[in-house]
Amino acid sequence: MKKNKILVTGGAGLIGSQVIQDLNEQGLYDIIVCDHLGTSEKWKNLRRNQYLDYIEKDTLQKYINDPKDFFKNISHIIHLGACSATTEKDSSYLVHNNYTFTKDLAHIAVKNKTSFVYASSAATYGDGEFGYDEIISLEFLKPLNMYGYSKHLFDLYAQRTGLMSEITGIKYFNVFGFGEEHKGDMRSLVLKGYEQIKNTGKLNLFKSYKPEYKDGEQKRDFLYVKDASKITLFLLWERKTGIYNLGRGIAETWNDLAASLFGAMGKPIQIEYVEMPETLKAKYQYYTCANTNKLMSTGYDQGFTSLKDAVTDYVVLLGKEGPE
């Protein structure tokens, strides 16, 4: 049986739906999409894509428990499915969904000599005490929330067992773009801000509680979803194993992002700095910036979309189609 199908988990999500769109643009349609649609509206992300079949996460779990022939004709697995809520408090659920599921799927992929790319997260770096470089020993990292720790658990496991030499992990930084409406409170500030500005003419940003950062000057490595997808597929096709940061390597402020958003919408800048919820204060990252040296060493040379251009492109898409 010829191995020619691509399995994309989390295929109805922000990055997953863009990955499938890009696969379609490369002429690839033998794609099996896996997700958990539930009662959310993320099914709408599937409408723009072409694929062979759709299965729910529970069905894939059954195949993992009793593989039979399902995985024998899978040539590539892009594992993006996870609970990505940084505020999720059910630690057992996160461990099962983000760690155990990934571990089982990775072992099947390696056993079948199937290319395997999975989503880790910049949240694994915690407060950035040791920087944001893949060469940092994983044992030193202390994620600030259980979501980040659930991702970190698999990174550690893959390193300790030698799996990492046969698979590809991607630490995505702050990804935003069309296809995130279903994420609720986990939506990017670009989408939340778009809606706020459209309805009220102003944008709320969290105040800073560290003297070294003025209000709105907290910094993030913002990454457009189109770049996230493009580089994910680059690493997949080139079969670059190991773990890679995926960010632009540029830290910009929330105020920078706000200025790009107001500019793209043709509105005057009006920002109101508001109190941060107490539940977030101890878990808030004030600065993230990917060290991209390892990514650049792979030969990737297609660059990144600037924050201003990415926000403008996103706003145009929202204006054409509206939040999904």
C-alpha positions as a LaTeX table, in Angstrom:
\begin{tabular}{lrrr}
\hline
Residue & $x$ (\AA) & $y$ (\AA) & $z$ (\AA) \\
\hline
Met1 & 0.00 & 0.00 & 0.00 \\
Lys2 & 1.47 & 3.34 & $-1.04$ \\
Lys3 & 2.11 & 5.86 & 1.72 \\
Asn4 & 0.78 & 9.08 & 0.25 \\
Lys5 & $-1.65$ & 10.63 & 2.73 \\
Ile6 & $-1.00$ & 13.51 & 5.10 \\
Leu7 & $-2.60$ & 13.55 & 8.55 \\
Val8 & $-3.14$ & 17.02 & 10.03 \\
Thr9 & $-4.39$ & 17.11 & 13.61 \\
Gly10 & $-5.88$ & 20.37 & 14.79 \\
Gly11 & $-6.74$ & 20.89 & 11.14 \\
Ala12 & $-9.68$ & 23.18 & 11.89 \\
Gly13 & $-7.53$ & 25.42 & 14.07 \\
Leu14 & $-5.66$ & 28.62 & 13.30 \\
Ile15 & $-2.37$ & 27.13 & 12.12 \\
Gly16 & $-3.84$ & 23.83 & 10.97 \\
Ser17 & $-6.37$ & 25.35 & 8.58 \\
Gln18 & $-3.65$ & 27.56 & 7.07 \\
Val19 & $-1.35$ & 24.55 & 6.68 \\
Ile20 & $-4.08$ & 22.68 & 4.79 \\
Gln21 & $-4.71$ & 25.72 & 2.60 \\
Asp22 & $-1.00$ & 25.86 & 1.78 \\
Leu23 & $-0.92$ & 22.12 & 1.05 \\
Asn24 & $-3.82$ & 22.63 & $-1.36$ \\
Glu25 & $-1.90$ & 25.43 & $-3.06$ \\
Gln26 & 0.98 & 22.98 & $-3.49$ \\
Gly27 & $-1.43$ & 20.62 & $-5.26$ \\
Leu28 & $-1.90$ & 18.23 & $-2.33$ \\
Tyr29 & $-5.40$ & 17.05 & $-1.43$ \\
Asp30 & $-4.92$ & 13.53 & 0.02 \\
Ile31 & $-5.23$ & 14.99 & 3.49 \\
Ile32 & $-6.95$ & 13.49 & 6.51 \\
Val33 & $-8.07$ & 16.20 & 8.89 \\
Cys34 & $-8.46$ & 15.44 & 12.58 \\
Asp35 & $-9.89$ & 17.79 & 15.18 \\
His36 & $-12.46$ & 18.09 & 17.93 \\
Leu37 & $-15.12$ & 20.46 & 16.63 \\
Gly38 & $-17.46$ & 20.28 & 19.59 \\
Thr39 & $-19.85$ & 23.22 & 19.83 \\
Ser40 & $-17.37$ & 25.81 & 18.56 \\
Glu41 & $-17.50$ & 27.62 & 15.23 \\
Lys42 & $-14.11$ & 26.42 & 14.07 \\
Trp43 & $-15.76$ & 24.06 & 11.58 \\
Lys44 & $-16.02$ & 27.18 & 9.42 \\
Asn45 & $-12.24$ & 27.08 & 8.94 \\
Leu46 & $-12.64$ & 23.83 & 7.02 \\
Arg47 & $-14.78$ & 25.45 & 4.34 \\
Arg48 & $-11.84$ & 27.07 & 2.58 \\
Asn49 & $-9.90$ & 23.82 & 2.27 \\
Gln50 & $-10.03$ & 20.62 & 0.24 \\
Tyr51 & $-9.21$ & 17.30 & 1.89 \\
Leu52 & $-9.89$ & 13.57 & 1.58 \\
Asp53 & $-11.52$ & 12.84 & 4.92 \\
Tyr54 & $-12.31$ & 14.26 & 8.35 \\
Ile55 & $-12.15$ & 12.33 & 11.63 \\
Glu56 & $-12.77$ & 13.39 & 15.22 \\
Lys57 & $-10.02$ & 13.19 & 17.82 \\
Asp58 & $-11.76$ & 10.29 & 19.58 \\
Thr59 & $-11.66$ & 8.28 & 16.35 \\
Leu60 & $-7.94$ & 8.92 & 15.98 \\
Gln61 & $-7.47$ & 7.82 & 19.59 \\
Lys62 & $-9.11$ & 4.50 & 18.68 \\
Tyr63 & $-6.73$ & 4.11 & 15.75 \\
Ile64 & $-3.81$ & 4.84 & 18.09 \\
Asn65 & $-5.01$ & 2.18 & 20.52 \\
Asp66 & $-5.60$ & $-0.32$ & 17.70 \\
Pro67 & $-3.64$ & 0.95 & 14.66 \\
Lys68 & $-4.55$ & $-1.81$ & 12.18 \\
Asp69 & $-3.95$ & $-0.34$ & 8.70 \\
Phe70 & $-4.83$ & 3.31 & 9.31 \\
Phe71 & $-1.26$ & 4.58 & 9.70 \\
Lys72 & 0.27 & 2.39 & 7.00 \\
Asn73 & $-0.64$ & 4.75 & 4.18 \\
Ile74 & 0.17 & 7.95 & 6.10 \\
Ser75 & 3.38 & 9.50 & 4.79 \\
His76 & 3.44 & 12.64 & 6.97 \\
Ile77 & 1.86 & 13.66 & 10.27 \\
Ile78 & 1.51 & 17.32 & 11.20 \\
His79 & 0.38 & 17.23 & 14.82 \\
Leu80 & $-1.04$ & 20.63 & 15.76 \\
Gly81 & $-4.03$ & 19.43 & 17.79 \\
Ala82 & $-3.94$ & 20.45 & 21.45 \\
Cys83 & $-5.77$ & 22.36 & 24.13 \\
Ser84 & $-4.08$ & 25.75 & 23.77 \\
Ala85 & $-5.86$ & 27.61 & 26.57 \\
Thr86 & $-3.23$ & 29.06 & 28.89 \\
Thr87 & $-5.97$ & 29.48 & 31.51 \\
Glu88 & $-7.11$ & 25.82 & 31.47 \\
Lys89 & $-7.05$ & 24.51 & 35.05 \\
Asp90 & $-7.73$ & 20.81 & 34.46 \\
Ser91 & $-4.16$ & 19.58 & 34.60 \\
Ser92 & $-5.10$ & 15.94 & 34.06 \\
Tyr93 & $-6.91$ & 16.87 & 30.85 \\
Leu94 & $-3.91$ & 18.85 & 29.61 \\
Val95 & $-1.53$ & 16.01 & 30.37 \\
His96 & $-3.67$ & 13.52 & 28.47 \\
Asn97 & $-4.51$ & 15.80 & 25.56 \\
Asn98 & $-1.18$ & 17.58 & 25.05 \\
Tyr99 & 1.35 & 15.06 & 26.35 \\
Thr100 & 0.11 & 11.46 & 26.29 \\
Phe101 & $-1.70$ & 11.80 & 22.96 \\
Thr102 & 1.39 & 13.37 & 21.36 \\
Lys103 & 3.67 & 10.70 & 22.81 \\
Asp104 & 1.55 & 7.85 & 21.47 \\
Leu105 & 1.23 & 9.42 & 18.03 \\
Ala106 & 4.97 & 10.11 & 17.81 \\
His107 & 5.86 & 6.51 & 18.63 \\
Ile108 & 3.55 & 5.23 & 15.89 \\
Ala109 & 5.07 & 7.69 & 13.40 \\
Val110 & 8.63 & 6.63 & 14.21 \\
Lys111 & 7.71 & 2.94 & 14.09 \\
Asn112 & 6.20 & 3.42 & 10.63 \\
Lys113 & 9.01 & 5.71 & 9.43 \\
Thr114 & 6.49 & 8.50 & 8.96 \\
Ser115 & 7.61 & 12.13 & 9.03 \\
Phe116 & 6.33 & 13.72 & 12.24 \\
Val117 & 6.11 & 17.42 & 13.05 \\
Tyr118 & 4.48 & 18.54 & 16.27 \\
Ala119 & 3.59 & 21.83 & 17.93 \\
Ser120 & 5.47 & 22.76 & 21.06 \\
Ser121 & 5.17 & 26.34 & 22.35 \\
Ala122 & 7.13 & 29.41 & 23.40 \\
Ala123 & 5.16 & 29.06 & 26.67 \\
Thr124 & 7.68 & 26.35 & 27.61 \\
Tyr125 & 10.26 & 29.11 & 28.19 \\
Gly126 & 8.34 & 30.53 & 31.13 \\
Asp127 & 9.41 & 34.07 & 32.06 \\
Gly128 & 12.47 & 33.84 & 29.81 \\
Glu129 & 14.92 & 33.79 & 32.72 \\
Phe130 & 17.34 & 31.73 & 30.63 \\
Gly131 & 16.47 & 33.35 & 27.32 \\
Tyr132 & 14.62 & 31.94 & 24.30 \\
Asp133 & 17.18 & 29.68 & 22.68 \\
Glu134 & 16.76 & 26.00 & 21.79 \\
Ile135 & 20.26 & 25.23 & 23.12 \\
Ile136 & 19.09 & 25.89 & 26.68 \\
Ser137 & 18.90 & 22.64 & 28.60 \\
Leu138 & 15.21 & 21.76 & 28.81 \\
Glu139 & 15.61 & 20.83 & 32.48 \\
Phe140 & 16.16 & 24.51 & 33.32 \\
Leu141 & 12.87 & 25.73 & 31.85 \\
Lys142 & 9.95 & 26.53 & 34.17 \\
Pro143 & 6.70 & 27.22 & 32.29 \\
Leu144 & 4.35 & 29.68 & 33.98 \\
Asn145 & 1.12 & 27.80 & 33.26 \\
Met146 & $-0.05$ & 24.22 & 32.92 \\
Tyr147 & $-0.54$ & 24.55 & 29.16 \\
Gly148 & 3.14 & 25.40 & 28.76 \\
Tyr149 & 4.14 & 22.61 & 31.12 \\
Ser150 & 2.08 & 20.03 & 29.22 \\
Lys151 & 4.00 & 20.97 & 26.07 \\
His152 & 7.26 & 20.97 & 27.99 \\
Leu153 & 6.59 & 17.43 & 29.26 \\
Phe154 & 6.66 & 16.03 & 25.74 \\
Asp155 & 9.75 & 18.04 & 24.76 \\
Leu156 & 11.52 & 16.51 & 27.77 \\
Tyr157 & 10.28 & 13.02 & 26.97 \\
Ala158 & 11.33 & 13.25 & 23.32 \\
Gln159 & 14.79 & 14.41 & 24.33 \\
Arg160 & 15.33 & 11.78 & 27.05 \\
Thr161 & 14.14 & 8.87 & 24.91 \\
Gly162 & 15.95 & 9.89 & 21.73 \\
Leu163 & 12.70 & 10.51 & 19.85 \\
Met164 & 13.75 & 14.10 & 19.17 \\
Ser165 & 16.42 & 12.90 & 16.74 \\
Glu166 & 13.70 & 11.41 & 14.54 \\
Ile167 & 10.90 & 14.00 & 14.80 \\
Thr168 & 10.49 & 17.77 & 14.54 \\
Gly169 & 9.21 & 20.01 & 17.33 \\
Ile170 & 8.21 & 23.63 & 16.71 \\
Lys171 & 8.05 & 26.23 & 19.47 \\
Tyr172 & 5.54 & 28.67 & 18.05 \\
Phe173 & 5.67 & 32.19 & 19.44 \\
Asn174 & 2.73 & 34.64 & 19.30 \\
Val175 & 0.86 & 33.45 & 16.21 \\
Phe176 & $-2.09$ & 35.46 & 14.89 \\
Gly177 & $-4.15$ & 35.53 & 11.73 \\
Phe178 & $-7.37$ & 34.60 & 10.01 \\
Gly179 & $-8.95$ & 31.48 & 11.47 \\
Glu180 & $-8.81$ & 32.20 & 15.21 \\
Glu181 & $-12.33$ & 33.39 & 15.99 \\
His182 & $-13.22$ & 30.12 & 17.75 \\
Lys183 & $-10.43$ & 30.58 & 20.31 \\
Gly184 & $-12.53$ & 32.81 & 22.58 \\
Asp185 & $-10.34$ & 34.50 & 25.20 \\
Met186 & $-7.27$ & 32.95 & 23.54 \\
Arg187 & $-7.83$ & 35.01 & 20.39 \\
Ser188 & $-4.99$ & 37.36 & 19.49 \\
Leu189 & $-5.10$ & 41.02 & 20.40 \\
Val190 & $-5.31$ & 41.78 & 16.68 \\
Leu191 & $-8.74$ & 40.15 & 16.41 \\
Lys192 & $-9.93$ & 41.34 & 19.81 \\
Gly193 & $-8.66$ & 44.81 & 19.00 \\
Tyr194 & $-10.25$ & 44.82 & 15.56 \\
Glu195 & $-13.62$ & 44.18 & 17.16 \\
Gln196 & $-13.05$ & 46.74 & 19.94 \\
Ile197 & $-11.94$ & 49.48 & 17.57 \\
Lys198 & $-14.75$ & 48.73 & 15.14 \\
Asn199 & $-17.33$ & 48.96 & 17.94 \\
Thr200 & $-15.89$ & 51.65 & 20.23 \\
Gly201 & $-13.06$ & 53.40 & 18.38 \\
Lys202 & $-10.57$ & 52.52 & 21.13 \\
Leu203 & $-8.40$ & 49.61 & 22.27 \\
Asn204 & $-7.81$ & 48.26 & 25.77 \\
Leu205 & $-4.29$ & 47.13 & 26.73 \\
Phe206 & $-3.15$ & 45.72 & 30.06 \\
Lys207 & $-1.21$ & 47.96 & 32.39 \\
Ser208 & 2.32 & 46.95 & 33.31 \\
Tyr209 & 3.18 & 45.91 & 36.85 \\
Lys210 & 6.93 & 45.91 & 36.36 \\
Pro211 & 8.75 & 49.26 & 36.55 \\
Glu212 & 11.07 & 48.38 & 33.67 \\
Tyr213 & 8.09 & 48.20 & 31.30 \\
Lys214 & 5.78 & 51.15 & 30.74 \\
Asp215 & 2.11 & 50.48 & 30.04 \\
Gly216 & 1.77 & 48.86 & 26.62 \\
Glu217 & 5.53 & 48.41 & 26.30 \\
Gln218 & 5.47 & 44.71 & 27.17 \\
Lys219 & 7.08 & 42.94 & 24.22 \\
Arg220 & 6.18 & 39.91 & 22.14 \\
Asp221 & 7.59 & 38.11 & 19.11 \\
Phe222 & 4.51 & 38.38 & 16.88 \\
Leu223 & 4.28 & 35.84 & 14.04 \\
Tyr224 & 1.77 & 35.88 & 11.20 \\
Val225 & $-0.02$ & 32.56 & 10.68 \\
Lys226 & 0.92 & 32.50 & 6.99 \\
Asp227 & 4.60 & 32.50 & 7.99 \\
Ala228 & 3.99 & 29.90 & 10.71 \\
Ser229 & 2.42 & 27.58 & 8.14 \\
Lys230 & 5.01 & 28.18 & 5.44 \\
Ile231 & 7.91 & 27.40 & 7.77 \\
Thr232 & 6.16 & 24.40 & 9.31 \\
Leu233 & 5.87 & 22.87 & 5.84 \\
Phe234 & 9.46 & 23.80 & 5.02 \\
Leu235 & 10.69 & 21.88 & 8.07 \\
Leu236 & 8.39 & 18.98 & 7.18 \\
Trp237 & 9.53 & 18.64 & 3.57 \\
Glu238 & 13.19 & 19.13 & 4.45 \\
Arg239 & 12.79 & 16.66 & 7.32 \\
Lys240 & 14.76 & 18.82 & 9.71 \\
Thr241 & 14.62 & 16.92 & 12.98 \\
Gly242 & 15.04 & 18.36 & 16.44 \\
Ile243 & 13.29 & 21.29 & 18.07 \\
Tyr244 & 13.05 & 24.75 & 16.52 \\
Asn245 & 11.89 & 28.17 & 17.61 \\
Leu246 & 9.37 & 29.65 & 15.21 \\
Gly247 & 9.18 & 33.39 & 15.64 \\
Arg248 & 10.53 & 36.37 & 13.74 \\
Gly249 & 13.33 & 37.03 & 16.20 \\
Ile250 & 11.97 & 40.54 & 16.74 \\
Ala251 & 10.31 & 41.71 & 19.96 \\
Glu252 & 7.76 & 44.47 & 19.45 \\
Thr253 & 5.46 & 46.15 & 21.93 \\
Trp254 & 1.71 & 45.93 & 22.32 \\
Asn255 & 1.75 & 49.64 & 21.49 \\
Asp256 & 3.51 & 48.82 & 18.20 \\
Leu257 & 0.85 & 46.27 & 17.41 \\
Ala258 & $-1.90$ & 48.73 & 18.35 \\
Ala259 & $-0.43$ & 51.39 & 16.06 \\
Ser260 & $-0.37$ & 48.90 & 13.16 \\
Leu261 & $-3.96$ & 47.93 & 13.87 \\
Phe262 & $-5.30$ & 51.48 & 14.06 \\
Gly263 & $-3.35$ & 52.33 & 10.91 \\
Ala264 & $-4.71$ & 49.35 & 9.00 \\
Met265 & $-8.25$ & 50.31 & 10.01 \\
Gly266 & $-7.73$ & 53.98 & 9.17 \\
Lys267 & $-8.57$ & 55.08 & 12.70 \\
Pro268 & $-6.82$ & 57.53 & 15.10 \\
Ile269 & $-4.92$ & 55.84 & 17.92 \\
Gln270 & $-6.95$ & 55.68 & 21.13 \\
Ile271 & $-5.58$ & 53.32 & 23.77 \\
Glu272 & $-6.90$ & 52.79 & 27.28 \\
Tyr273 & $-4.67$ & 50.92 & 29.74 \\
Val274 & $-6.71$ & 48.64 & 32.00 \\
Glu275 & $-6.03$ & 46.51 & 35.05 \\
Met276 & $-4.83$ & 42.97 & 34.44 \\
Pro277 & $-6.92$ & 40.23 & 36.08 \\
Glu278 & $-5.31$ & 38.97 & 39.29 \\
Thr279 & $-5.31$ & 35.42 & 37.92 \\
Leu280 & $-2.96$ & 36.46 & 35.11 \\
Lys281 & $-0.45$ & 38.63 & 36.96 \\
Ala282 & 1.77 & 35.81 & 38.19 \\
Lys283 & 1.65 & 33.98 & 34.84 \\
Tyr284 & 2.16 & 36.90 & 32.47 \\
Gln285 & 5.11 & 36.98 & 30.08 \\
Tyr286 & 6.46 & 40.51 & 29.74 \\
Tyr287 & 8.91 & 39.67 & 26.98 \\
Thr288 & 9.32 & 36.96 & 24.36 \\
Cys289 & 11.73 & 36.87 & 21.45 \\
Ala290 & 12.76 & 33.78 & 19.54 \\
Asn291 & 16.39 & 33.07 & 18.86 \\
Thr292 & 16.09 & 32.08 & 15.20 \\
Asn293 & 19.71 & 31.04 & 14.55 \\
Lys294 & 18.86 & 27.35 & 14.42 \\
Leu295 & 15.96 & 27.95 & 12.02 \\
Met296 & 18.15 & 30.07 & 9.78 \\
Ser297 & 20.82 & 27.36 & 9.78 \\
Thr298 & 18.36 & 25.00 & 8.01 \\
Gly299 & 18.62 & 27.10 & 4.85 \\
Tyr300 & 15.23 & 28.77 & 5.24 \\
Asp301 & 15.61 & 32.05 & 3.37 \\
Gln302 & 12.08 & 33.24 & 2.56 \\
Gly303 & 11.95 & 35.84 & 5.31 \\
Phe304 & 9.01 & 36.93 & 7.43 \\
Thr305 & 6.05 & 39.24 & 7.06 \\
Ser306 & 6.54 & 42.47 & 9.02 \\
Leu307 & 4.11 & 43.19 & 11.84 \\
Lys308 & 2.62 & 46.13 & 9.98 \\
Asp309 & 2.13 & 44.19 & 6.74 \\
Ala310 & 0.75 & 41.14 & 8.56 \\
Val311 & $-1.80$ & 43.19 & 10.51 \\
Thr312 & $-2.82$ & 45.03 & 7.34 \\
Asp313 & $-3.29$ & 41.76 & 5.43 \\
Tyr314 & $-5.30$ & 40.30 & 8.30 \\
Val315 & $-7.54$ & 43.37 & 8.55 \\
Val316 & $-8.21$ & 43.17 & 4.81 \\
Leu317 & $-9.26$ & 39.52 & 5.20 \\
Leu318 & $-11.50$ & 40.38 & 8.15 \\
Gly319 & $-13.07$ & 43.18 & 6.14 \\
Lys320 & $-13.81$ & 40.84 & 3.24 \\
Glu321 & $-15.09$ & 37.87 & 5.18 \\
Gly322 & $-15.64$ & 39.14 & 8.71 \\
Pro323 & $-14.60$ & 37.24 & 11.82 \\
Glu324 & $-15.44$ & 33.62 & 11.09 \\
\hline
\end{tabular}
